[in-house]
Amino acid sequence: MAKSQKVKWKQVVRWKGLSPHTKLVALILLGRSDKEGWANVSPGEIAEQAGFPDNRPVNKAIKELEKIGALQSSESDSQYSKLYRLHNSPRVFSDRKI
C-alpha cells in the first residue's frame, strides 16, 4: 500500500466550504499529529486548545470533516481519545458550500 502524504497547514487554510471552527479543529489535529499524520487526542483537549467552552463545536467539526472524506478516525488505547488523520479530500477544494 502506498504511503499517504501528510497534509500541510497551508492546504488546510485553502480548504473551501468549511466553517472557521472546522478549519481550526483541523489545524489543531494537524499540529498534534505524528510524522505519519496520526493525532491521538480527545475532543476535550481540542476544545481546550481552541478556547471553546465545551466539546460541541469539536464534535460538529469532526463530523463535518469525516463527511467530506478529509478525516479518518480510529479507536486508540485510551477510552477518552481517538486517533485522527487528515486527508486532502477533493471535496475540500471545491467552491460548493458543504
Secondary structure, 3 states (H helix, E strand, C coil): CCCCCCCCHHHHHHCCCCCHHHHHHHHHHHHCCCCCCEEEECHHHHHHHHCCCCCHHHHHHHHHHHHCCCEEEEECCCCCCEEEEECCCHHHHCCCCC
